[in-house]
Amino acid sequence: MRTPRIPRRTLLAAGAATAAATALPATAATAAPTLPNGTSADKVLVVGMDGLRYDRIDAANAPALKGMMANGTFGTSLLYANPMAATSSGPGWSTISTGVWPDKHGVKDNAFAGKDYARYPGFLARLAQVRPALSTYAAVDWKPLDAQGTVTAGADAKLVLDGDRDGYVGHDATIAAETESVLRDQNPDVVFAYFGQTDIVGHNSGAGSQAYLDAIAVQDGYLGRLHAAIKARPSYAQERWTVIVATDHGHLDAGGHGGSAIEERRTFVLAQGPGIAAGARPQDTRLVDVAATVFRQLGIAPDPAWGLDGRPVQERSTDPFEALRPALAPRVDETGIPAAVTGFTRTPPSGWSVANNAMGTGGVTEWRGWSFTTDEFWSRTQRDQSRELNVRSRGIFAVADSDEWADKAFSGPYDSTLVTPAYDVRGASRVTLAFTTLYRQEGGQTAEILASFNGGTPTRVKAYTTDVLSQPQSVTLTVPANATSVGFRFRYTGANNWYWVVDGVTVTAT
């Protein structure tokens, strides 16, 4: 919740860098700003719906959203939680706009302290740098999206309706009407429109209420109008439009967010447009993928120096762990995971193996040695132990979790090794193992990576002794003369300590 204030509406017209802000009474009509003429046949509309919990859409009268689900790609995922960032609007919209996680963009809560938009600008600001001829527009009514430079920075024209989201009504309707006018009557290339009533109603009535479903229905109507405005454009047949809808965080059934509950962490990216599969329900999408999808649909290849964490929604994980999805099972010994949630298997993918010959007996079945699991299943085991920080894993990942294993009577140590297939290195001089990891260190716990050329004795090539909180990792080795293959092992030992996550494993020989 934010401190209520008397609402006023501010219209910022074209030439945002030099235009003066004009304060208008809340009931006064405003004309849509005049944009420069667009230059691209590839065009993108991004619609932000604040605090919209995706699992409530099915129960709502939402034909526009459901139509996009049928005709586009609907990816769902979970957010971080503290200490990375709160499940609040500041971090959420920063993540959507910049395409990087809070440990990069620096926004941890709604104070915006530590923001680093200079290094990680929002996608409109990035477009102003790399494709200044594009015509861009943004309409918002939560002031930090403008005043903090979160979303509107770089826009050629913007509509900013002033006031806190806890003291007014009617702004969504104004944003819808004026964005509709821009889409129908002008020639923008990229548009961002923000609707906040779902969050207001979520706070006031809870996400489990009929009022929340009614708010979704109203916003869905606005989305339908924006779709219709696009299709009514005289040049529509010659254009290639992408529409993206996303939210910044979820809501509790009783209302509220900011914490680590699954309901607060729920987010989605829904996209429809050229090259985006119809009816797809990927489970490896992340909130950082919005900006990357915008760039992809405009034909812009991101510079690696931008440091994006996201990727376009049409790009699927090639991780071998994803092949395990049909094998995922419901809980066995865990009690905090709903029985309907499937999300673990101890059977590795083809070519991989798990060596548990030194593993103790007993313990929680789900975590006896390396297991393969999902964010929702694993993070439900115990909140606020940094499992929520596993943001750079996608879909299914491997985890060795001695902490959860030890929640049931056990005997002996936790000692388990994840073994990769053998990779061809013939003719190569170097080989690089790359992956993402979340690792927490405690006591005598150990985590090491070993390499074996031509099936020989494994040799340690990397060890962890301090926390690594969801970061990309790599190990590059010199290929010995006459070596034809290399295999890697991830060995974790402990005794009721913490855990080690491995995902996105690739091996490249050069």
C-alpha positions in Angstrom: 0.0 0.0 0.0 1.1 3.5 -0.7 0.2 6.8 1.1 -3.0 8.2 -0.4 -2.8 11.7 -2.0 -5.3 13.9 -3.8 -5.0 12.8 -7.4 -4.1 15.2 -10.2 -3.3 14.3 -13.8 -0.2 15.3 -15.7 0.1 15.2 -19.5 3.6 15.1 -20.9 3.5 15.7 -24.7 5.9 14.9 -27.5 9.5 15.9 -27.1 9.6 14.6 -23.5 13.0 16.0 -22.8 11.8 19.6 -23.4 8.1 19.5 -22.8 6.7 21.2 -19.8 4.4 19.2 -17.5 0.8 20.5 -17.4 -1.2 19.8 -14.3 -4.9 19.3 -15.0 -7.8 18.7 -12.7 -8.7 15.0 -12.2 -12.0 15.5 -14.1 -10.6 17.4 -17.0 -10.3 15.8 -20.4 -6.9 15.3 -21.9 -5.9 14.9 -25.5 -3.5 12.2 -26.4 0.0 13.5 -27.0 1.2 13.9 -30.6 3.9 11.3 -31.5 6.5 11.5 -34.2 5.6 9.3 -37.2 6.6 5.7 -36.8 9.3 4.1 -39.1 8.8 0.4 -38.5 6.4 -2.2 -39.8 7.3 -4.3 -36.8 5.4 -2.8 -33.8 5.0 -3.8 -30.2 2.3 -3.0 -27.5 3.2 -3.9 -23.9 0.4 -3.8 -21.4 1.3 -3.9 -17.7 -1.4 -5.1 -15.4 -0.3 -4.5 -11.8 -0.8 -7.2 -9.2 -2.7 -9.6 -11.6 -2.5 -13.1 -10.3 -2.6 -15.3 -13.4 -4.3 -18.2 -11.7 -7.4 -16.0 -11.2 -7.9 -15.3 -14.9 -9.7 -18.5 -15.7 -12.5 -17.6 -13.2 -12.8 -14.1 -14.6 -14.8 -12.8 -17.6 -11.7 -12.1 -19.6 -12.2 -12.9 -23.3 -9.2 -10.7 -24.5 -6.7 -12.4 -22.2 -8.1 -15.9 -22.9 -8.0 -15.1 -26.6 -4.3 -14.2 -26.3 -3.7 -17.4 -24.5 -5.2 -19.4 -27.3 -3.4 -17.4 -30.0 -0.1 -16.8 -28.3 2.4 -18.0 -25.7 1.5 -17.9 -22.0 4.5 -18.5 -19.7 4.1 -18.5 -15.9 6.8 -18.4 -13.3 7.6 -17.2 -9.7 9.4 -14.1 -8.5 12.3 -13.7 -6.1 11.7 -12.7 -2.5 13.9 -11.0 0.1 16.9 -10.6 0.4 17.1 -10.2 -3.3 14.0 -7.9 -3.4 10.5 -7.7 -2.1 7.6 -8.8 -4.2 6.6 -5.2 -4.7 6.0 -2.9 -7.7 9.3 -1.1 -7.8 11.4 -4.3 -8.3 8.7 -5.9 -10.4 8.4 -3.2 -13.0 12.1 -2.6 -13.0 12.6 -6.3 -13.8 10.1 -6.1 -16.6 11.4 -2.9 -18.1 15.2 -3.6 -17.9 15.2 -7.3 -18.6 17.5 -8.0 -15.7 17.0 -9.3 -12.1 17.1 -7.0 -9.0 20.7 -8.0 -8.2 21.6 -6.0 -11.4 19.1 -3.2 -11.7 19.4 -2.5 -7.9 15.7 -1.9 -7.0 14.9 -3.9 -3.9 11.6 -2.2 -2.9 9.5 0.9 -3.6 12.1 3.3 -2.2 14.2 2.7 -5.4 17.4 3.2 -3.5 20.3 1.7 -5.4 18.7 1.8 -8.8 21.1 1.4 -11.7 19.1 2.4 -14.7 22.2 4.1 -16.2 23.8 0.7 -16.7 20.5 -1.2 -17.1 18.0 1.1 -18.7 14.4 0.2 -19.5 13.5 -1.0 -22.9 12.1 2.3 -24.1 15.3 4.1 -23.0 17.4 1.4 -24.7 15.4 1.8 -27.9 16.0 5.5 -27.8 19.7 4.7 -27.8 19.9 2.0 -30.5 16.9 2.8 -32.7 16.1 6.5 -32.1 13.9 6.7 -35.3 11.3 4.5 -33.6 8.2 6.3 -32.3 7.5 5.4 -28.7 4.8 6.1 -26.2 4.0 5.3 -22.6 1.0 5.9 -20.4 1.2 5.3 -16.6 -0.4 6.4 -13.4 1.9 5.1 -10.7 4.3 8.0 -10.6 7.6 6.1 -9.9 7.2 4.5 -13.3 7.9 8.0 -14.6 9.6 9.9 -11.8 12.2 7.2 -11.1 12.9 6.5 -14.8 11.6 3.0 -14.6 9.4 2.7 -17.7 8.8 6.0 -19.4 12.4 7.2 -19.8 13.2 7.4 -23.5 9.6 7.7 -24.7 8.9 10.2 -27.4 5.6 11.1 -25.7 4.1 10.0 -22.5 0.9 10.4 -20.4 1.5 10.5 -16.7 -1.5 10.6 -14.4 -0.3 11.8 -11.1 -1.3 10.5 -7.7 -0.9 7.4 -5.6 -2.7 4.2 -6.5 -4.5 4.2 -3.1 -6.5 7.4 -3.4 -8.2 7.6 -6.7 -10.3 5.8 -9.3 -10.7 6.2 -13.0 -7.1 6.4 -14.3 -7.2 3.0 -16.0 -10.1 4.3 -18.1 -8.2 7.4 -19.1 -5.1 5.4 -20.0 -7.2 3.0 -22.0 -9.0 5.7 -24.0 -5.9 7.8 -24.8 -3.7 4.8 -25.6 -6.6 3.6 -27.9 -6.5 6.9 -29.6 -2.7 6.8 -30.1 -2.9 3.3 -31.5 -5.8 4.0 -33.9 -5.1 7.5 -35.0 -1.3 7.9 -34.9 1.7 5.8 -36.0 3.6 4.5 -32.9 6.1 1.7 -33.1 6.3 0.8 -29.4 3.7 1.5 -26.8 3.6 0.8 -23.0 0.2 1.1 -21.2 -0.2 0.5 -17.5 -3.3 -0.6 -15.7 -3.3 -0.6 -11.9 -6.8 -1.3 -10.7 -6.2 -5.0 -10.1 -3.6 -4.1 -7.6 -5.8 -1.6 -5.8 -8.7 -4.1 -5.6 -6.2 -6.8 -4.5 -5.2 -4.7 -1.6 -8.7 -3.6 -0.7 -10.6 -6.9 -1.2 -8.0 -9.6 -1.8 -7.2 -11.7 -4.8 -9.7 -14.4 -3.7 -12.6 -11.9 -4.0 -15.3 -11.4 -6.6 -14.3 -7.7 -6.7 -10.8 -8.9 -7.9 -12.4 -11.0 -10.7 -14.5 -7.9 -11.6 -11.4 -5.8 -11.8 -9.7 -8.3 -14.1 -12.8 -8.2 -16.3 -12.7 -4.4 -16.6 -9.0 -4.4 -17.5 -9.6 -7.2 -20.0 -12.2 -4.9 -21.7 -9.5 -2.2 -22.0 -7.1 -4.8 -23.5 -9.8 -5.8 -26.0 -10.2 -2.1 -27.0 -6.5 -1.8 -27.6 -6.5 -4.9 -29.8 -9.4 -3.5 -31.8 -7.7 -0.1 -32.2 -4.7 -1.9 -33.7 -6.8 -3.9 -36.1 -8.7 -0.7 -37.1 -5.5 1.0 -38.3 -5.6 1.7 -42.1 -2.1 0.3 -42.4 -2.7 -2.8 -40.3 -2.4 -5.3 -43.2 1.1 -4.1 -43.9 2.2 -4.2 -40.2 3.5 -6.9 -37.9 2.1 -6.3 -34.4 3.2 -8.1 -31.2 1.1 -7.6 -28.0 2.7 -8.5 -24.6 0.9 -8.6 -21.3 2.7 -9.0 -18.0 2.4 -8.3 -14.3 4.9 -7.2 -11.6 3.8 -9.5 -8.7 0.9 -11.5 -7.4 -1.4 -11.1 -4.4 -2.5 -13.0 -1.4 -6.1 -14.3 -1.4 -6.7 -12.0 1.5 -4.9 -9.1 -0.2 -1.3 -7.8 -0.1 2.1 -8.6 -1.4 5.8 -8.0 -0.7 6.5 -11.3 1.0 7.6 -14.8 0.0 4.3 -16.6 -0.3 3.8 -18.5 -3.6 0.7 -16.3 -4.3 2.7 -13.1 -4.0 5.4 -14.5 -6.3 3.2 -15.5 -9.2 3.9 -13.7 -12.4 3.3 -14.3 -16.1 4.3 -13.2 -19.6 1.6 -13.5 -22.3 2.6 -12.7 -25.8 1.0 -12.9 -29.3 2.7 -11.9 -32.5 4.9 -13.0 -35.4 6.9 -16.1 -34.7 5.2 -16.7 -31.3 3.6 -20.1 -31.0 -0.2 -20.2 -30.5 -1.4 -22.1 -27.4 2.0 -22.6 -25.9 2.3 -22.9 -22.1 6.1 -22.9 -21.5 7.2 -23.4 -17.9 10.7 -22.0 -18.5 9.6 -18.4 -19.0 10.8 -15.7 -16.6 9.6 -12.1 -16.0 12.9 -10.8 -17.4 11.8 -12.1 -20.8 9.6 -9.1 -21.6 12.3 -6.7 -22.7 14.1 -9.4 -24.7 10.9 -10.2 -26.5 10.4 -6.6 -27.4 13.9 -6.4 -28.9 13.4 -9.7 -30.8 10.1 -8.6 -32.3 11.7 -5.4 -33.5 14.6 -7.2 -35.1 17.1 -6.0 -32.6 19.9 -8.3 -31.5 20.9 -7.4 -27.9 24.5 -6.5 -27.4 26.0 -9.0 -24.8 27.4 -5.9 -23.0 23.8 -5.1 -22.1 23.9 -8.0 -19.7 20.3 -9.0 -20.2 19.0 -11.9 -18.1 16.0 -12.5 -20.3 15.4 -14.1 -23.6 12.5 -14.0 -26.1 9.4 -16.0 -25.1 9.6 -18.2 -28.2 13.1 -19.5 -27.2 12.8 -22.8 -25.2 15.3 -24.3 -22.9 17.5 -27.0 -24.5 18.6 -28.1 -21.0 18.4 -32.0 -20.8 16.6 -31.6 -17.5 13.5 -30.3 -19.3 13.0 -33.8 -20.8 12.1 -35.0 -17.3 8.8 -33.0 -17.1 6.6 -36.1 -17.8 8.3 -37.9 -14.9 7.7 -35.3 -12.2 5.8 -36.7 -9.3 3.9 -35.3 -6.3 5.2 -35.1 -2.8 6.1 -38.2 -0.8 7.4 -37.1 2.6 7.1 -33.3 2.3 4.1 -31.8 4.1 4.1 -28.1 3.0 3.6 -28.9 -0.7 0.0 -29.3 -1.9 -0.7 -32.9 -3.1 -1.8 -31.6 -6.5 1.6 -30.0 -7.2 3.9 -32.3 -9.2 7.5 -31.3 -9.2 10.3 -33.8 -8.4 12.0 -36.9 -9.7 15.2 -38.6 -8.7 15.6 -40.2 -12.1 18.2 -38.3 -14.2 17.9 -37.6 -17.9 19.3 -39.9 -20.5 23.1 -40.1 -20.4 23.3 -38.6 -16.9 23.5 -40.5 -13.6 23.5 -39.9 -9.9 26.1 -41.7 -7.7 24.7 -42.3 -4.3 27.0 -45.1 -3.2 28.3 -43.1 -0.2 24.9 -41.6 0.6 23.3 -42.1 4.0 20.0 -43.9 4.6 16.6 -42.6 5.4 15.8 -38.9 5.3 13.2 -37.2 3.2 12.5 -39.2 0.1 12.3 -36.3 -2.3 15.8 -35.1 -1.6 17.8 -38.3 -1.0 20.7 -37.4 -3.3 20.6 -35.2 -6.3 17.0 -34.6 -7.4 15.3 -32.8 -10.3 12.6 -30.3 -9.4 10.8 -27.1 -10.2 10.8 -23.7 -8.6 7.4 -24.0 -7.1 7.9 -27.5 -5.7 11.3 -26.8 -4.2 10.7 -23.4 -2.8 7.5 -24.6 -1.1 9.5 -26.9 1.1 10.6 -24.1 3.4 10.1 -20.4 2.9 12.7 -17.6 3.5 15.8 -19.8 3.3 16.9 -18.2 0.0 15.4 -20.9 -2.2 13.3 -18.0 -3.7 16.5 -16.5 -5.1 16.9 -19.3 -7.7 15.8 -16.9 -10.4 18.3 -17.8 -13.1 17.3 -21.4 -13.2 14.5 -22.1 -15.7 12.0 -24.9 -15.7 13.5 -28.1 -14.2 16.8 -27.9 -12.3 19.0 -30.3 -10.3 19.4 -29.8 -6.6 21.3 -31.5 -3.7 19.5 -30.3 -0.5 20.9 -31.8 2.7 18.8 -29.4 4.7 15.5 -30.7 3.6 16.7 -34.3 3.4 17.6 -34.2 7.1 14.0 -33.2 8.1 13.2 -36.9 8.5 15.2 -39.5 10.5 18.4 -40.4 8.7 21.7 -42.2 9.2 25.1 -41.3 7.7 26.3 -38.4 5.6 24.7 -36.7 2.7 27.1 -37.6 -0.2 25.8 -37.5 -3.7 27.4 -36.9 -7.1 25.6 -35.8 -10.3 27.4 -37.2 -13.3 27.2 -35.7 -16.8 27.4 -37.7 -20.1 30.8 -37.9 -21.9 31.3 -35.0 -24.3 33.3 -35.2 -27.5 36.5 -33.1 -27.4 38.4 -34.6 -30.3 40.5 -31.9 -32.1 39.7 -29.3 -29.4 42.3 -27.4 -27.4 39.9 -26.1 -24.7 36.6 -27.2 -23.2 34.2 -25.0 -21.2 31.6 -26.2 -18.8 28.9 -23.5 -18.2 25.9 -23.6 -15.9 23.9 -21.5 -13.5 24.0 -22.1 -9.7 22.5 -21.3 -6.4 24.7 -22.4 -3.5 24.6 -21.8 0.2 27.6 -22.7 2.3 27.6 -23.9 5.9 29.9 -25.7 8.3 31.8 -28.7 6.8 29.6 -28.9 3.7 31.5 -29.3 0.4 30.7 -28.7 -3.2 33.1 -29.6 -5.9 33.3 -30.1 -9.7 35.5 -32.8 -11.1 36.5 -33.5 -14.7 37.4 -36.8 -16.2 39.1 -37.1 -19.7 38.7 -40.4 -21.5 37.0 -42.0 -18.5 40.1 -41.5 -16.3 40.2 -40.7 -12.6 38.1 -37.6 -11.9 40.1 -34.5 -10.9 38.7 -31.5 -9.0 38.6 -28.4 -11.2 36.4 -26.1 -9.0 35.2 -25.9 -5.4 32.7 -23.7 -3.6 33.3 -22.4 -0.1 31.1 -19.3 0.0 27.5 -18.5 -1.1 26.8 -18.0 -4.8 23.3 -16.7 -5.1 21.9 -17.5 -8.6 24.8 -16.7 -10.9 26.2 -18.0 -14.2 29.3 -20.0 -13.7 32.0 -21.5 -16.1 35.1 -23.6 -15.9 37.5 -23.7 -18.9 40.1 -26.5 -19.1 42.9 -27.4 -21.5 42.2 -30.6 -23.4 45.1 -33.0 -22.9 46.8 -34.4 -26.0 44.9 -37.4 -27.4 41.8 -36.8 -25.3 38.6 -37.7 -27.1 36.0 -37.2 -24.4 35.3 -35.4 -21.1 32.8 -35.9 -18.4 32.0 -33.8 -15.3 30.8 -34.5 -11.8 29.1 -32.3 -9.3 29.7 -33.7 -5.8 28.0 -32.4 -2.8 28.5 -33.5 0.8 27.0 -32.3 4.1 25.1 -33.2 7.2 21.9 -31.2 7.6 23.5 -28.2 6.0 22.2 -26.2 3.0 22.0 -27.0 -0.7 23.4 -26.7 -4.2 21.4 -26.0 -7.4 22.8 -26.7 -10.9 20.9 -25.8 -14.2 21.5 -24.9 -17.8 24.5 -27.1 -18.2 26.4 -26.7 -21.5 29.8 -28.0 -22.6 31.6 -26.4 -25.5 34.8 -27.6 -27.0 36.9 -25.3 -29.1 
